Amino acid sequence: MQKRLDGWPSGLPWDLTRCHLLVMMAGMLEQLRRRLRELCDIDAISGDERPMLRALRDILAGQVDEFTVDVAGNAFAVKRGPQPGPTVLIAAHTDEIGLMVKSIEPGGFVRFEKIGGVIDNLLPARAVRVRGVNGVIGVKAGHYQTEQERTQGRKASELYIDLGCSSAAEVRALGVDIGDPVAFISPLLEIGGQGHLVAGKAVDNRLGCAVLLELAMGEAPPSGTLVLAFTAQEEVGLKGARLAAERYRPDLALALDTMPTGDTPDMHEHRDLNVRLGAGPALQVMAGPGGRANLLHPLVKDYLLATARTKQASLQLCTFNGGSNDSAAMAWAHHGIAAGSLTIPRRYSHSPMELADLRDAVGALEILRGVVEGMDSLPDFTFLAGD
């Protein structure tokens, strides 16, 4: 079915066409929801992304021209076009924030360290999983807490994990030892009876991985090489992305990630962050305090905005001084790479219940499909190109 210039398929009345597109959107949302739930159920703390890599390997078997995993834990799914052309790399990180076993007390309680941007006051009484063993982060009985203890959070260094064991030997008999990753238990839920709203642990960035998988299942580029990079250790320093960019030296590198919103009562949309849930993916023109993480390449900005217009997809422009993503590392790899990011809004970031709107993820997928479809006419990103 061909599309008219206004974006509606030709040959059908407007009302039937709208119904057709709504059905297609519902199908895509359901597919993304199923995929996201599957990925969020996997525990893959920074530094041990192997469970995610095994799942990706199984899902992509026979779907791409090449699937490899490097020594650092990056996975690369490659799709080649029928003609030579540019290389485009799109990265989504596989790791999630969590904890690591630090020591095991003689009485069987487990002390831990934080991995990534874990929020201390969200830890007490949280359900966790260590090597497949369920546990809970202990908290002093409410009956015996002082008023100060009830109203002020405790530092992670003061907390412990209870695995139901009465000795260190019992803990080790479960297969748990120092250095083991600890994941939060928080299954993906539909929110408010709306199928497009979901919340759970590791939405950052399993949602990006889910979108990347949909891209992998699609058509190969008309020319050139598409590299879908599932990167390691983003949450602890953007480590894997730099290696990925230096390995492939792409003509364009894009990070697909999630980011906070500014549309909740404890945030100010204009003072803090002008990103809203349900308004489409965001394009960060600046990342990090004062732009220290990344300042978006101006030609990449123009290209992504033009691609979004072509695909009739909403794209929110924002500055984000609260962090960065893999694009910051890829931009400065090798001799410099034209890089940017598409970020899917999500509320309650770095908590065990991150909330996202799957319609924003569909918007990101549409823009990325536009990038892939246009690889035979990818522009020159040399900084003064066109002058």
N, C-alpha and C positions, 0 to 999 in steps of 0.2 A: 504493500500500500504506500503510495507516494504522499508526501506532505505538501500542503499549500504553503505559500509564503507566510501566512499568519500562524503556521505551526500545526494546523489541524489536518489530518489525513484527508485527501481529496476523495470524491466519489461517495461520500456519506453526508446526510443532513447533519447540521451542527449538533442537534440534540443527541443523535445516535453516535456521532463521533465523540462527543463529550463522555457519553456513557462508556464507549469503548476504551477511552483513555483512563477513565476512573477504574475500570476493571483491571487494566494493565498496571496501574499504580498500586491497587490493592494486592495484586499478585506479587509485585516487587517488594512491597512492604512485608508481606508474609514470608517471602523467601529470605529477606534480610533478617527478620526477627528469628526465624529458625536457625539461620547460620550464626547469628550473634549469640543466641542461647547456647549453641554447641560450643562456641569458642570461649565464652565466659565461664563455662563449667570446667574448663581446663585450668590447672594451676601452673603458671610459668613466671615465677619471680625473676627479676633481673639477675643474670648470672647463671640461671639454669632454665633456659627457654626450651629445653629438649622436648617436653610434652607437646608444646605448640608446634615445634618443627615436625614431629612425627605425624601429628594430625594434618598439617599442611601437605606433607609428602603424600599422605593417603588421599586427600581430597583432590590434589592436582595430578595424580597419576593419569597419564594419557591425555591430559588437557593442555599441556604446554610443550614446546619443543625441547626444553631443557629444564631440569630442576636440580640444583646443587646446594650444598651447605658448606660454608667455609669454616675454618678452624675457630673463628670467633663466635660462631652461632648465628650468622646471617644466612638466610635462605634466599635463593634467587630463582624466580620462575621467568623464563625467557620465551617470548613469542616473536618470531621473525616474519617480516613481510616478504612478498615475492620478489621485491626489487631492493637493491642497495639503497641506503638512506641514513638518516640521522639515528642516533641512539637517545632514547628517552627513558629515564629511570624514575619510577614512582615508588616511594618508600612508605611503609607503615610498620611501626615497631611492635614486636610481639611480647615484650616484657611488661609486667605489672609491678606496682609497688607491693611491698609486703614486709616480712620479717625474716630473721635468720637466728637459728639456735645459737646462743652464746655460751651457755653452760647448763649443766644439769645438777641441781642441788641433791644432797644425799637423801632428802625426803621425797624426791621424785618431781619436784616443781622445776620448770624450765625457764631460764632467763633468756632474753633475746635482744638482738640489735635491730634497728630499723633499716630497711632497704628502700631508698627513694624517699619521696616526700610524704611520708606517713604523718598524720596529725595525731599528736599524743592523746588529746582529750577524747578521741573517738575510739580508743583502744579498750578501756575497761568493759568487761562482760561481753566482749566480742567473740563470736564463734570463729575458730581457726582450724586449719588442717595442716598436719605435718607428716609428709610422706604417706598420705592417705589415712592418717590417724586423726580423728576428730578430737578437738580440745576446746578449752575456753580460757580467755584471759581473765585471771582472777580479780575479784574486787571485794574489798572489805564489806562485811554485812552492813546494810543500811541502818540497822538498829544500833550499831556501835560507831557509826561515823559521826564526827563532830560537825557542827554547822559549817566550819571552814572546809572540811573534807567533802561535804555534800555539794558545795557551791564552787569549788576550785578543782581543776583537773590535776591529775598526777602525771609526772614525767614517765616516759617509757622505761627509763632505767629503774624505776621503782616497781614495775609490774612484772608479772610472771604468767606462765601458761600452765594450766592444770590439765594433764592428760589422764587423770584418774589413777595415777601410779603412786605407790608408797615408797619407792626407792629408785635410785639412779639405775640400778640393774634392771628393774622392770621397764623403765623408759627405753633402755638400750635393747631390751628383748623385743620391743615393738619395732625395732629398726631405726629408731630416732637417735641422732648423734649431733655433736657440735658441727656447725656449718650447714645443717639442713635448712632448706627454704620453708617458710611458713606462709600460708596463704589465708586470706579471709574467706569465710563461707558466707556467701550472699547471692543466692540464685537470682537470675534475671526475672523481673516481675513486670507485668503490664500495669500501667499507672492510670488511675481514674477511669477505668473501663474503656480507655482509648487505645486501640491496638498499635497506634503509631508512637505511643509514649512508653518507654521502657526504662527500668532502673535496676542496677545491680553492680557487683564488683567488676573491675577490669574493663568497663566500657571504654576506658582509656587504656589501650587503644585497640581492643578487639573489634570495635566498630569499624575502625579504619581497615583492619585486616579483612573483615567481612566484605567491605566494599571492594577491596583489592582482589579478593577471590572472585567476585562477580565480574570484575574486569578481565580476569584471567580466563573466565569461561566464555568470553565474547570473541569477537573477530580479531584476527591478527591485523597489525597495521598495514596500510597500503604499501609502505616501503619502510626500510630501516629495521631497527631492533628495539623492541619494548622489553625493558627489564623491570619486573615487579619484585622489589626488594623487601623482604620481611626482616627488619633489622633488630639487632640485639642491643640491650643495655641503653636504651634511650633515656630511661628514667634516672639513670645514674651518670649522665654525662654525654649523651648523644654519641656513644662510642662506635656502635656498629655502622652508622650511616656514613661516617667519614671513610671507613674502609670500603664500603660499597661504592661510593663515588670515585674513589681512587682506583678501584678495580676496573670500572667500566668507563670512566671519564666521559659521561654523557654530554650531549649537546644541551639538554635540559634536564634538571633534576627537581622533582616535586615531592614534598613530604605530605602525606595524608595522615592527619592526626585529629585529636579532639582538643577543645579549649574551653575555658570557663565562660559563663555568661554574666551579664550585668543586669539581669531582669528580675532579680529577687528582692524582697524587702530589705535585706541587709547589704545590698549593693546599689549604686547610683549609676544609671545607664550613661549619663554624660560625664559625670565626674570620674567614674571608675572605669567602666568598660561598656562600649556601645555595641554589644552583641546580644541578640535575643534568640531564644529557643523558637524554632519553627519558622525562622526568617531566611533559611538557607545557610549554606556553608559560609565561613568567614575567610577573608583574605587579609592576612596580617602584613601591613606595610611597614611595621616596626615591631621588633620583639626585644624584650629585656629592657632594664632601666636605661634611658637615654639612647636606646638603639644598640646597646653593647652586644646583644646576642645576634641580631640581624637587622639590616635595613634592606627592604625588598628591592631587587634589581628593577629599575624603572621599565625596561622593555618586557620583563617577565610579567610585571603588573599589567601593562597594556595588553599583553597577549592573553592573559587569563580573563581579564574583563571582556575582551572581544569574544573569546570562546564562550563565556557564560551568556553573552548576548545572543550569539548564534544558536545556542542550545536553549534559549529562553529560560535560563535558570537564574534564580536569585543568588546574589553574592554580596555579602556584607563586608565593607571595608572597615578595618579597625587598626588601632595601635594597641599593643599588648605589652605592658611593662612587667607582667608577673611571671614571665618565663620564656621559654623558646621551644623549638622542636628540631627534628632532624635536618631541616633546611639550613639551619645555622651552621651545622658542621659540614654539610655538603657544599655550601657556597664557597668555602675556603679550602677545599680539598685540591690536591694537585696544584695547577697554576690558577685556580679559580674556575668555578662552574656557575653558569646561569641557573639559579635555584629560587624556589619559592615554596609556598605551602598552601594547601586547602585544609581548613580546620572545621570540624563538625562541632557545633555548640553542645555543651553538656553542663548541667547544673551539678553542684555539690562535688566538685572535682577533688580527687585524691581522698575520697571517702569510700566506704564499702557500698554506697548506694548512689552511684553516679546516674543522673537522669538525662536521657537524650530523646530527641524527636527523630524517628527514622525517616521522616520526609526530608530532613536536612541531609541525611546520608544519601538519599536518592538524588538530591540535587548535586552533591559532590560527584556521584557516579556519572551523572549526565555530563558534567563539565569534563571529567577525565575521559569519557568516551569521545568527547569532541577533540581533546588533545590527541588521542590515538588516531582518530579518523583523519586528522589533519597533518599527520607526520610526513606526508609527501610534500607538504608546503610549509614546513616549520620555518619560522623566520630566523634571521641572523640576530643573535643576541650579543654580538660585539657591542661594547658600551656606547660607542658613537655610530652604530649602524644607521644608515639612512641620512646622515648629515651631509 
